[in-house]
Amino acid sequence: MASETKNTFALEKQYVLQTYARAPFVLDHGQGCWLYDTEGRAYLDCAAGIAVNALGHADPELVATLVEQAGKLWHVSNLFHTAPHARLAQQLCDTSFADRVFFANSGAEANEGAFKFARKWAHDHFGADKSAIVAFTGAFHGRTFGALAATPREKYQAPFRPLLPGVRIAPFNDLEGTAAVMGDDVCAVIVEPVQGEGGIHPATPEFLQGLRALCDRHHALLIFDEIQCGLGRTGYLWAHQGYGITPDLLTAAKPLAGGLPMGAILMTQQVAEVMHVGEHGSTFAAGPLVAAVAEKVVRRVADPAFLADVRAKGEYLMERIEELNSPHITEVRGRGLMIGVDLDIAAADVIAAGHRHGLILINAGTNTLRLVPPLIISRGEIDLLVERLRAVLAEL
């Protein structure tokens, strides 16, 4: 083991809070859909930094934009105007249902902001008693207190209770069960059109249509959490566009700035008009450096030809995985380049074996392999992914 690798392991173990079980190598650089470690080994990236690096690694246009903006202005805070911030907001509104955008630094922050905006909207229109939030089994909305309350996993929640009060959990893809917990005291319903961490489970069209109707009936806001499934991942710019159902708020983050930290809350004017100067804020959000890169990402991914290619490659990847016909695979599902592969063995074992075969893989639950490669992955790289996965499953 090279001294740089050993030194990195030692420093991490001694000085970094041990909340992650990291892979047993040190990544050094990347290019396109490939990552390289400090020992010189190459890995086909099927994780994209947890569905973040939509345009892969070291994209020339993003690098050039970053370097150009870095020589001009990095940070001034939201007390001042910058052009990239304003242009990006227009882009996001022009490509969605939204009239306004609030920027954040992460997905969890975006969800926290959406909860605040929904409660403020309900408070102003209906009074203080309308504050309940409905979320769903299998959901993942983040690790901060409000987002965690809407992420119903005992191992995540138990050590940190009490959490944000007023959150109710309904069964995902079960309209009757959801209706049972709805009431006029509900201010918002939050749902992932395609659940990510919960195992890559798409919502049914009937379920999302029914949620829209329930929200309208109870004068509640519908929030789509598209932090993982949004911005091209499903082959539509926004996942809900494939369903034809419009929310009142949408949260985005992961791929938005191509690997730099950025979140966003997209909203209708009826939501925006209840928020006033000083009622919410962020020091770093949409700084000119990050916003300039995000502009390029949104422009590239929003191209209809790019999105059509994602849909086609997603179908191709799904077909190739099904052709594996492995006894270890029990189900394959997903949308676009967001695919879950259920296994009869631990996903962790497949991930570890994948490293030996030059694959970067991640899970979405104990027995679900999650395939979320960069959206620029080629068909040749998809073939290589499948052949290496075949070898991994055979080895196990």
Helices and strands as residue ranges (DSSP letters): H 3-15, E 27-31, E 34-37, E 42-45, H 48-51, H 60-70, H 83-94, E 100-104, H 107-126, E 132-136, H 145-149, H 154-157, G 158-160, E 167-170, H 175-181, E 186-191, E 194-195, E 201-202, H 205-217, E 221-225, G 239-242, E 249-252, E 263-267, H 269-272, H 288-301, H 304-324, E 329-335, E 338-343, H 347-356, E 359-360, E 362-363, E 368-371, H 379-395
